[in-house]
Each structure stands twice: as C-alpha cells, then as structure tokens.
Amino acid sequence: MKLSTLEKFNQIVIQVHDNPDADAIGSGYALYRYFKSRGKKVRLVYGGSMEMKKSNMLLLIKELKIPVEYVTKLEKPELLLTVDCQYGEGNVQHFEAEQVAMIDHHNTGRHSNDMAEIRNNLVSCATICYDMLKAEGFDINEDISISTALYYGLYMDSNELSEIRHPLDWDMIDFLRIDRSLISRLTHANFTLQEMETAGIAMIRHNYDENKRLSIIRSKPCDPNILGIIGDFVLQVDCIDVSVIFNECPNGYKLSVRSCVSDVAANDMAEFLTENIGNGGGHIDKAGGFISKSEFEKLYDDLTIEAYFFNRIDEYYDSYDVIYSREGVTDKSEFKLYKKLPYTYGYVKTTDMFAEGTDCKIRTFEGDVFVTASEDTYLMIGYCGEVYPIEKKIFEKKYQTKEESFHKLFEYPPSARKMDGDTMCEILPFARQCICVDDTLVYAKHLENPTKVFSRRNYGKYMYGNSDDYICFACDDDTDIYLVKQEVFETTYMEC
C-alpha cells in the first residue's frame, strides 16, 4: 500500500491502540503531519477504558505538541486508519467507519493488500511509516518533531535499539535528525515506581535451570522496555548466562532474551521461541520477540505459556551441533568434492566509491560490514545480496572479471556510507560482474543437524545452518570451514 492511495479520502481519522505507547504515538503523529500537508481533514485518536498516564508519553506529547485525542465515541469517518494495531483486534476500541486501512508490524495472520501495510519483519511501526513517507518524497527531517517522534517510537519498541533486526531500522536511525536532549529526558522518565516494583517482584519469582545456567521469568503486564531492564539486571548474576523474560499483552506475549555466552545467540533463541507463532530477532546478546495468542492457541492449545517456554527451550538446546573451525574437520569420510560453477557475482572496487583510506560502513541484510577503502580491498556481492570484503590478490585468484554492470534485485539492496558522515550511497550502481575460475574446489556435505560454526577468525559470533544446508571446507585447508544455504549451494556448486 502507498500512502498516496489514501489521499482520495478527505476526512481521515488515524487511530492508535488503547493505552498507546511511543511507537503508536510517533507513527500516528508522522502520518497525521503527512495527511495535513496534503490538505486533508485529519484527527489522531485512541480509545480504551482510560487515558494515558505514563510520564514519558505525557512528556513526549507535550514537548512535540502532538494533537492526540482520547475518545470514547467517534462519528463515522470516511477513512479510519489504524496504526501500530489492526482493526478488530482486542487492544483497539471498535469504531464504525466507511473504509478502514491498516499499518502495523505485528503478526496477527493478516496480509498486506491495497488498504493494509503489514510488515512483521520490522521491529517498529515507526520504521514502516518512515519508509512509506520517504517513498512519497515527504521531508521527514523538515520538522524535528516528526523525526524525533519516529525515532523515539523505534527506540522504545526495540528496547533502546537492542532488538533491531532489519537494516531498514538502521537506515532510519542514521537518516533522522532528532532532538537528542528530549530523547535523554524521555529516557529518564521511562517507568514509574509501580513498574520498578513490578520488576522486583518478577525477579523474586524467577525460575532457574542450573544445568543450562538459564533463568525464565514471568512479569506482570508492563512496558516492553521493562522486560529488557529485568533481563540486563538478571544477567549480572554470577550463575546466569541466559535469561528469557516475558509478559502477557492484549493480543499475545512479549518476550526479551539476553545472553552472555557465545554458543547461545539471543537473536537465534528469540527466533526459535517465536517460530510459526510470532516473530523475533535482535542482536547476539540482546533480542526480543512477540508471540500471537491466536497462533499459539492453534498449535499449543494444550500448554500454558510457561510450559511452552520450558519445553521449547529444552528443544533449542538439543537442536544444534557446534563446530570450532580451528580444530579442523576430524571426520572427512562423508564429504564429497565440489566445483564452484561459473555463476555471475557482483564485485566493487572500494576506491570506485570512496577515496583511498576512507573508513566506511557497508550495510546489508546480513548486518553491517566495516572496511577501509583501498586499491587492495574489493567488495563481493553474493547470491542473496550479502556483501563481504575480499583482498584483491585473493579475488584475482578466484574470479575472472567482466566489463558488464551487475544488476540483480534483492530484498534489501546493499548500501554504504562514510564513517564520518551520513550520506548513503547504493553499492549496486558501482558493481560489475565476475565469475569463478575453473579450479575453485571445496569439500561439502549436507548437515545432519542444525549447526553452529565458529570460524577461526571470529569466535565471538557463529554461522548458523539448518539441516538442509551444506557445510564446506577449502580443499587445501580444513580449518577454513563455512556454511552455505541449500538454495545457494545447489545453484552455485556441482559435484566433481
């Protein structure tokens, strides 16, 4: 859905969920300003049994002069646009409307259509609104109140940016011009004495698994950031390496995961716990997620949520093998020799984009990569749009260059920016084609179980492969171990 498709309506009511949070208010306000700029008659409202009372939200509304209204009745509008929520859900007061549109990031089983934009791969609704506003050419940074409201929405829904899982979120952070002094004030008006008591009670009632050095904690309903605060505190206990904190919200369960050990990445555990019933992700040490009540009840109607977490966490710890590349491959009997096919990849000389010696950040769907531009440093663009640096001498040994430009569509086109600036530039316009030379050989086999591989270069972070993926090692070096997704491997390799 494009925002411009809604401009055919002249009377628009933007409704956020009951007892709205920063993401709802920030997103709703940005859209309010957009439709106002298009000459529409707009209102920003919320319903429910009570008005907002949280100090940080009242401060946000006051300082940014956000015209949000608390209503219990509403004359039937021409268009009702629900934001950070979905029409008909339990946390949204029902109002009649001639037409309904929705913008949300929660997984309730609905799909995007001409009057809905549902993106559950993003951590905040603010990011969706940022992307949609930019697509319409709306200058978000023209008024710092708009950009600050969007930033604070993302900041709060991602537990102070710790649960971000998509490069578009980082693009938004880099792009926005914000009132940092207000963000600081809001951060220090974040929760109440009652919420402090909620956190304390939750920690007293913790569950602890001595073998896994893991704690599972249920909290009373509270702001999602309180879960993160509990998790950060709990991880300081000397016998706890991993914590899962959760609470119930109107249409599901919010969870926060923390880890301080290398073989349990918080984002992997969050994705595992929410698989098929919600969404989760974040960073290797801090992550979060959401479980839909309706989806949970479809699959696990015989379990309480507590029993589900205990069972699922046991499954997680039993679900993978661990390989340390520095130890090499001890059993090579099931590996077969494969040749890399002359598939067309993309490559970029870093000095084509930036001056020699420039420190830059390459943003891809896989995460950020940091490089210094030089004649000896190239960037490879892989099958799925992943970008990684490669030394010129290694590149020339493995690939043959072509003069043609490299063109391919990816879910998130890789981009780059200088470390000392904020100007973003696309990588693909600089890319040219290359193909593998004939003598690139590897040993590979199907994984028997999901596997975590710690490379010899980075023992703080592992590569993760599912049982359908391939594990490979270089023909002349059995400590050069890596994983390749099944689709990529079967397209780019052939058995010798």
Buried (B, 14 or more C-beta within 10 A) or exposed (E): BEBEEBBEBEBBBBBBBBBBBBBBBBBBBBBBBBBEBBEBEBBBBBBBEEEBEBBBBEBBBEBBEBBBEEBEEBEEBBBBBBBBBBBEBBBBBEBEBEBBBBBBBBBBEBEEEEBBBBBBEBBBBBBBBBBBBBEEEBEBEEBBBBBBBBBBBBBBBBBBBBBBBBBBBBBBBBBBBBBEEBBEBBBEBBBBEEBEEBBEEBBEEBEBBEEBBBBBBBBBEBBBBBBBBBBBBBBEBEEBBBBBBBBBBBBBBBBBBBBBEBEBBBBBBBBBBBEEBBBBBBBBBBBBBBBBBBBBEEEBEEBEBEEBBBEBBEEBBEBBEEBBBEEBBEEEEEBEEBBBEBBEBBBBBBBEBBEEEBEBBBBBBBBEBEBBBBEBBBBBBBBBBBBBBBEBEEBBEBBEEEEEEBEBEBEBBBBBBBEEEEEBEEBBEBBBBBBBEEEBBBBBBBBEEBBBBBBBEEEEEBBBBBEEBBBBBBBEEBBBBBBBBBEBBEEBBEEE
